[in-house]
Amino acid sequence: MSEQLNEQELVNHIASETKADEQLIKLVLKHEQAFINNAKEDKNGEVEIDGDELVDYVLSRPDVKSNELVVESILDAEMDYLMDKGLAGYVE
């Protein structure tokens, strides 16, 4: 990955897209990272993430005081940002 992820820029982007609280955004991203880190790689070394499972996981964390719509919008805005930067994509 040639371009470094600027976390503050990412958080600012998500906040401007979703109007979500910055602390909530950081919390959602932290739990998302934990979920991804615990996901199993396939034989190609890639991790496939189910969006619904991810949202359920984040919402199940006791420190996340939000709802499905907000969490989904944060994760969608993050994915848009990462795709714009060429750091992520969807598997067809």
URJO-V111062 format. One record per residue. N is the residue number from 0. RES is the residue in three letters. PSI is psi in whole degrees, -180 to 180 (* if undefined). NEAR is the number of other C-alpha atoms within 8 Angstrom. D_LAST is the distance of its C-alpha to the last C-alpha in Angstrom with 1 decimal. Layout:
BEGIN
n=N res=RES psi=PSI near=NEAR d_last=D_LAST
n=N res=RES psi=PSI near=NEAR d_last=D_LAST
END
This chain:
BEGIN
n=0 res=MET psi=111 near=4 d_last=21.0
n=1 res=SER psi=-37 near=3 d_last=23.6
n=2 res=GLU psi=129 near=6 d_last=23.8
n=3 res=GLN psi=142 near=5 d_last=25.3
n=4 res=LEU psi=122 near=5 d_last=24.1
n=5 res=ASN psi=105 near=6 d_last=27.0
n=6 res=GLU psi=-41 near=6 d_last=27.1
n=7 res=GLN psi=-39 near=6 d_last=29.7
n=8 res=GLU psi=-41 near=7 d_last=27.9
n=9 res=LEU psi=-49 near=11 d_last=24.7
n=10 res=VAL psi=-43 near=11 d_last=27.0
n=11 res=ASN psi=-42 near=9 d_last=28.8
n=12 res=HIS psi=-49 near=11 d_last=25.6
n=13 res=ILE psi=-43 near=14 d_last=24.5
n=14 res=ALA psi=-41 near=12 d_last=28.1
n=15 res=SER psi=-32 near=8 d_last=28.4
n=16 res=GLU psi=-38 near=7 d_last=25.3
n=17 res=THR psi=-16 near=10 d_last=26.1
n=18 res=LYS psi=17 near=7 d_last=29.8
n=19 res=ALA psi=156 near=11 d_last=29.4
n=20 res=ASP psi=138 near=7 d_last=32.0
n=21 res=GLU psi=-39 near=9 d_last=31.4
n=22 res=GLN psi=-40 near=6 d_last=32.5
n=23 res=LEU psi=-42 near=9 d_last=30.1
n=24 res=ILE psi=-48 near=13 d_last=27.2
n=25 res=LYS psi=-38 near=9 d_last=28.4
n=26 res=LEU psi=-46 near=9 d_last=28.7
n=27 res=VAL psi=-44 near=12 d_last=25.2
n=28 res=LEU psi=-37 near=9 d_last=23.8
n=29 res=LYS psi=-47 near=8 d_last=26.2
n=30 res=HIS psi=-35 near=11 d_last=25.1
n=31 res=GLU psi=-44 near=10 d_last=21.4
n=32 res=GLN psi=-41 near=8 d_last=22.2
n=33 res=ALA psi=-42 near=8 d_last=24.2
n=34 res=PHE psi=-46 near=10 d_last=21.4
n=35 res=ILE psi=-41 near=9 d_last=19.0
n=36 res=ASN psi=-29 near=6 d_last=21.9
n=37 res=ASN psi=-7 near=6 d_last=22.6
n=38 res=ALA psi=149 near=9 d_last=19.1
n=39 res=LYS psi=139 near=5 d_last=18.9
n=40 res=GLU psi=149 near=9 d_last=17.2
n=41 res=ASP psi=-174 near=8 d_last=15.6
n=42 res=LYS psi=-18 near=5 d_last=17.2
n=43 res=ASN psi=4 near=5 d_last=15.4
n=44 res=GLY psi=15 near=6 d_last=16.8
n=45 res=GLU psi=152 near=7 d_last=13.6
n=46 res=VAL psi=126 near=9 d_last=13.7
n=47 res=GLU psi=125 near=7 d_last=11.2
n=48 res=ILE psi=127 near=8 d_last=12.8
n=49 res=ASP psi=119 near=6 d_last=13.1
n=50 res=GLY psi=-40 near=6 d_last=14.2
n=51 res=ASP psi=-41 near=6 d_last=16.9
n=52 res=GLU psi=-39 near=8 d_last=18.3
n=53 res=LEU psi=-47 near=11 d_last=18.5
n=54 res=VAL psi=-44 near=11 d_last=20.4
n=55 res=ASP psi=-42 near=9 d_last=22.6
n=56 res=TYR psi=-49 near=10 d_last=23.4
n=57 res=VAL psi=-45 near=12 d_last=24.4
n=58 res=LEU psi=-23 near=13 d_last=26.4
n=59 res=SER psi=-11 near=7 d_last=28.1
n=60 res=ARG psi=132 near=8 d_last=29.6
n=61 res=PRO psi=-23 near=6 d_last=33.3
n=62 res=ASP psi=-2 near=4 d_last=33.4
n=63 res=VAL psi=110 near=11 d_last=30.7
n=64 res=LYS psi=84 near=6 d_last=32.6
n=65 res=SER psi=-168 near=7 d_last=30.1
n=66 res=ASN psi=171 near=7 d_last=28.0
n=67 res=GLU psi=-43 near=9 d_last=24.4
n=68 res=LEU psi=-44 near=6 d_last=24.1
n=69 res=VAL psi=-46 near=10 d_last=25.4
n=70 res=VAL psi=-44 near=13 d_last=23.3
n=71 res=GLU psi=-42 near=9 d_last=20.0
n=72 res=SER psi=-36 near=9 d_last=21.2
n=73 res=ILE psi=-47 near=13 d_last=22.0
n=74 res=LEU psi=-37 near=9 d_last=18.6
n=75 res=ASP psi=-43 near=8 d_last=16.9
n=76 res=ALA psi=-37 near=12 d_last=19.4
n=77 res=GLU psi=-46 near=11 d_last=18.9
n=78 res=MET psi=-41 near=10 d_last=15.2
n=79 res=ASP psi=-45 near=8 d_last=16.2
n=80 res=TYR psi=-49 near=10 d_last=18.9
n=81 res=LEU psi=-37 near=11 d_last=16.9
n=82 res=MET psi=-41 near=10 d_last=14.4
n=83 res=ASP psi=-36 near=7 d_last=17.6
n=84 res=LYS psi=-4 near=8 d_last=19.1
n=85 res=GLY psi=23 near=7 d_last=16.3
n=86 res=LEU psi=-8 near=9 d_last=16.4
n=87 res=ALA psi=165 near=8 d_last=12.9
n=88 res=GLY psi=171 near=8 d_last=9.4
n=89 res=TYR psi=146 near=4 d_last=6.2
n=90 res=VAL psi=129 near=3 d_last=3.8
n=91 res=GLU psi=* near=2 d_last=0.0
END
